[in-house]
Amino acid sequence: MTLQAPRGFAHRLKAEAYARGAMIAGVARLGPAETAAAYDDWIAAGYAGEMGYLERGAEKRRDSRLPVPGAVSALVIGVNYGGTEPDGPVARYARGDDYHDVLVPMLRGVQDWASGELGVEVPGKAYTDTGPMLERDLARRAGLGWFGKNTMLISPRHGSFFFIGVLLLALELEPDAPFETEHCGSCTRCLQACPTDAFVAPRVLDATQCVSYLTIELKGSIPEALRERMGGLVYGCDVCQSVCPWNVKFSQVLAEDSPFKAREFVAGKDAVTLATDILALDQDAFSAAFRKSPMKRAKLAGLRRNATVALGNLDTLT
């Protein structure tokens, strides 16, 4: 069953999202994903590598109305993770707490608030890389930004260093205007800066060549031809975002109490120090250091592999 929200409720819903920590928020009308065909082509080309989970749930991914019966609207939020923080061996998003543990409860809190305000349970479901959902497609439709040549969603007011969360709702809301323009122009800094030349074309990334994939998703050995290009990157890569003029100008500072502030094991360390410290960890120490951290995804074996590659590039790091 689809509920009807009173006039102006979408504005109040977004205000509640801001109060809970969103940096930007918008409302999109649900329907067939405009980028579904391009996504299917990307999968078919083999650019997803070992990420077989990206092929699952294809029907729900193509139409965002399907996961929640009666869903017609989505609240889409962006949460800052610190684009002004200095470059380092760990991607900015992974230095603090796991964003899944932050954004999903945040969105569920907004859903509970809506149910309380309307006096009826509002059916919905929260996503942030937690299911078959083209979040960037919905974010553009919610007016948050455009697709950059580095495939990231870029906000004209905040750049791209933010997590995207989606709350599907069986609630009729006034949608925001979709973001219809793109503002990369002739700039190709992100494409040129990629250390492994992972961009096949503007807005097309071969993940199997991307440092983020190699250090996080790849389970086996990192191809020898790509190791030196990785330099001192131990977990993830921000290069294509760091060089973006929109981030240079508009990235937001992290609040002092942000859950995405770098944790002690990672904070302020250069590649050599971090890699050396990782290699000294046993399983118990790893579990303690990376509890509720996205870096636990690579497991201790993966981090040791990455650290070994970084130290193998020692002559390029000193």
N, C-alpha and C positions, 0 to 999 in steps of 0.2 A: 504494500500500500504506500502511495506517495502522499506526503503531507504538504500542506500549503502554508508557507511562512507569511507572517504579516508584512506589510510594506515597510521597507527600511531594515528588515531583520538581517539582511546580508551585511549591511554596514556594521551592525552590532556584533555579528559573528566574527567579522574581521577584527574588530576592536578587541574582542576577547582573545583572539589569536595573538595579537600584538601584546596584550597584557601578560600572556603566558610565555613570551620570548621570541615570537616571530619578528623578523626584520622587514619582511614584505609579505603581503597576503592578497589573494584575489579569489574570485568565484568564477568557475567555468561551468557551462552547460555540458552535460555528458552526451556522448554519441560515438560514432565510429572515429577511430584515431586517424588523423590526417597523415601521419607519418608511418602508418602500418605497412604499406607496400614497400617503402624504403627500408624499413626494419627487416622485413622478410627477405628482401634482396641481400641485405647485409649478412644475415644468417646463412643464406644459400651460398654466398661467396666464401664462406669459411673464416670470416674475420673474427668470429667469436672464440675460435680456438677450442680449448677444453671446457668452456663454460656452457655445457649442455643444458643447464637449468634455464638458460635464456630462450630455449626453444619450447619449453613447457608452457601450457596455458595460453596457447596462441589465440584462441577465440576470445578469451577475456581480455587479452592484450589489444586485440583489434577493436573491441567495443567496451568502453569503460562502464557501460550500464549493467553489464552482466554479473559482476561479482556480488552485487547487493540488489535483491528484488525490489523494484520500484525506484531505484536510484536515478536521479535526474540531474543532480548538481554535485560539484566538487569544490571544497575549500582547498586551495593550494597555498602552501606557505613556503617561505624561504627563511632559513635560520643561519645566521652568520657563523663562520668558523675561522675567521681571522686572517684575511688576506694581507694585512699589514705586518704579520709576523715574519721574521727573516726566513730566507730559504735555508734548507738543511737536509740531512739524509733521510728524514721521514716527511712524507707529505703532510701538509698542515691539517687536513681533516682527521688524520690518524694519531695525532699527538696527545689528544685528551681522551675523554670517554667515548664509548661507542655510540654513534648518533642514533642507531636503532633504539637504544635504551632511553634516549631523550625525546626524540620526535614523536614516536608512536604514543607514549603516555601523554605528551602534550596535546596531540590531536584528539585522543580519547577524552581528555579533560574538556576540550572544546565541545565535543559531542555531548558529554554529560551536562555541560552548562546549557546547551541548546535544549536538551530534553527538559531540564528544570525550568527554563524560561517559558517553554511552550506548554508545559504541564502534560506532556505525553512523551513516551520513549521514541526518539528519532532513530530509525534504523540507519546504520552506517558502518563503514570499515576504513581503518587507517592504513596507509601504505608509506613506506620509505625504503625502497629497495627490498621489500618484504613479500613481493608477489608479482604476478604478471600484469604490470601496469607501466605504460609509457608516461612517466611522470613529467618529462620535459615537454611532451606534446600538450598535456593538460596545463602546465605552467604557462606556456605561450598563449593558450586559449584563455587563461585567466588574466592575461595582461601583464605578466611578470617580466617578460623580456623576449629576446629573439635567440635563434640558434646561431652561435658563433662558428667560425670556420674550424675551431678546435672541438666542435660538437657540444660545447658547454652552453647552458642557457645564460645569457648575459643580460643583466638588468642595467638600464641606462642610469640608475641612481646608485647602484651598489656593486657593479661588476659581476663576477661569477663565483666568488668564494663563499657559497652558501649551499646548505643542504636543502633538498626539496622534499616536502611532505605533502601527502594528498589524503584528504578525508572525503570519501564518497558518502553521499547522503541521499536518503529517500525523502528529500525535502525540496520543494520548489522555491528557488531563490532567484533574485535578480542577478544575472551574470554581469561581470565586468566585460569591457570591450577587449577582444583579443588583440595581441600585439602583432600588428600586420607588417611592420617595416623591419628592415635589418640595417645595422649601422657599423658593419665592419669595413665597408667601402673597399678600397684597393689594398688594405693592410693585409699582409701575410706573415706577420712576425711570429705567430704561433706555429705556423706550418714550417717556417725556416728554422725555428729554434729547437724543434723536437730532436732529442739526441739520437734517436734510433730511426728517424725518417718514417714514422709509423702512419703518417697521413697519406692515404692513397690519392685523395683529392680533398678540396675544401669540404668540411663536414662529413668526411668518410674516413674513419679510423680503422686500420688493421690492428685489432687488439693484440694479435700474436706478436707484434713488433713493439708494443708499448711497454715501457718500463713498469707501469702500474700492474699490468697483466703479468709480466715476467716475475715480479717480486711478490705478488699476492696470489694470483689465481693458478699459475703454472705449478704443477705438482712435481715435475721431474727436473732435470738439469736445465739450466739456462743455456741456450745455444751459444757456443763459443764465439761466434761472429758478432754477438751483441754484447758480450760481457764488458769489453773495454769501453764501449759507448755509454754504459751505465754509470761510469765514474764512481762516485761515492754514494749513490742512491741506494738506500737499504730497504725502504718500504714506501712504494708509491712514487709519484713524480708530479711536480707542480709546474714544470717548465712552460708548458703551453698556456698556462694561466698567468704565471708571473710576468711574462713579457707583454701581456695584453694591455694596451693603453687604457682600456676601461677599468682594469684592476689597478694599474699604477695610479690612476686618478681618483677612483671611487671606492676602493676596498675599505671596509670598516674595521675599526679597532675592536678587539675582543673585550668584553666587560671583565672586570677583575674576578667576578664570581662565575664566569662562564664554565660550564662543564667541559668545554673544548680547549681550555688552557692546557699546555703541555704538562704531562705528568713527570714526576721526578726522574724516572729512569731515562727519559728522552730529552728533557729540557736542556737547551743550550749546548748539547754535545755535537762535536764535529763527527765526520764519518768514521775516522780512525778510532776515536774514543768509543763511539757507540758500537761499532763492529767488534771491537775488542771486548767490550762489556757483554755483548750478546754471546760471544763464543765462550765466555766464562760461566754462563747460566746452566744450571741443571733444570730438570723438569719442574721441581717444586718452586725454584726461584723464578722461573719463567711464568708459572701460573700466578704467583704473587705479584710480579711486576706488571703483568698485562691483564689482570683481572678487570673485566668490563672495558677493555680496550679493543678497538677494531684490529689492532696488530696481532691479536691472538688467532685471527683467521689463517695466517700463514703457518701457524704452529711453530714449535721450536725448531724443527728440522728445516722449515722454510726460511726462518730468520737466520739460522746458521749458514745456510747456503748463500743467502744474500750478503751476509757479513763477510763471508769468505771471498766472494766476488769483489766486494768493495775493497778489501785489503789487498786483493790481487792487483787492483788499480792504484796501489799506493804511490807509484811514481807520478801519477797524474793528480794526486790529491795534496802533495806537499811541495 
